[in-house]
Amino acid sequence: MIPTHIEHIGIAVKNLHESIRYYEDVLGLKCYKIEEVKDQKVRTAIFKIGESKIELLETTDPDGPIGRFIKDKGEGVHHIAFAVNNIQEALKEVRAKGVFLVDDKPRKGAEELNIAFLHPRSTHGVLMEFCSDK
Amino acid sequence: MIPTHIEHIGIAVKNLHESIRYYEDVLGLKCYKIEEVKDQKVRTAIFKIGESKIELLETTDPDGPIGRFIKDKGEGVHHIAFAVNNIQEALKEVRAKGVFLVDDKPRKGAEELNIAFLHPRSTHGVLMEFCSDK
C-alpha cells in the first residue's frame, strides 16, 4: 500500500460561512458542496484544489470531535486524508505494522467515500485518515 | 490568483529519523531529500505524494519557530503551502484583501522555492504559505 495522493486536508473552523468567505474571496477557491456528516457531527464545506480537496469542518454539537478539538486547540488543521486504492488492505497492512486504529473497519465519510482514521499516537501527532471510493 | 495545488504540508516532528521511519515503513512513501534550511532553523525531510509533498520539520534550535511550536503544541501539522504561479502578485493580492503577512517579500525556502508565509490570524487558524519556483 502506498497512498496515491492527498485526498483532502480537514480543517476545524468555528464558523463555516466566515471561513468559506476567506477561502473563496481571498484564496480564490470555490466551495462546490456543503454536506452534513451526521456520524461525525459536522457540517463540511468542500473545495477542490489540484488533485486534492480542502474540507472545512464545523461542529453540529459542542461535544462532537470537532467541537472538542476547537475547545482544546482552537481552529486549525484537524486531519490529513490519504487516498489509497484498497482501504481494507491498507488498514490490515498498517495494523500489522503496529499502528493503532480509531476505526477498525471503514465507514462512510463525506462524499460517500470509505474512510478510516489512524490514531495520532501511532502517527507522530498527526491524525491521519485513509480514503477510498471502493 | 488561484493556487494550483497543495505544494506541501509542513509537519513539525521531534525526531526526524524516527518520523522518516514511520512515513517510509508504514505509509510506504520515500524520503528523497534531507535539507537544512538555516533561515528557518530546521532540517526537513521531503516526501513526494501525488502532485504534493510532505515536509517533516525538525528544529535545529530550541528557540526556532519549530522548536517553539513543539514546546507549545507538540508534534503536528505546522503549515499548509499552496503553489501559486506568481508569488509576488499573490502576496500583493491577498494583502490588498486585508491579509496580514509574516513575509512581505518572498524568501528562499527548501528546494530553492520562493516562499512567503501568511499570518494565521488572517487565515482562520492555519499557518499558510505561498510557494512558487519563479
Interface residues (C-beta under 8 A of the other chain):
Chain A: M1 I2 P3 T4 H5 I6 I9 I11 A12 V13 K14 E18 S19 Y22 D25 V26 L27 G28 L29 I49 G50 E51 S52 K73 G74 E75 G76 V77 I80 F82 A83 V94 K97 V99 P120 T123 H124 G125 V126
Chain B: M1 I2 P3 T4 H5 I6 I9 I11 A12 V13 K14 E18 S19 Y22 D25 V26 L27 G28 L29 I49 G50 E51 S52 K73 G74 E75 G76 V77 I80 F82 A83 V94 K97 V99 T123 H124 G125 V126
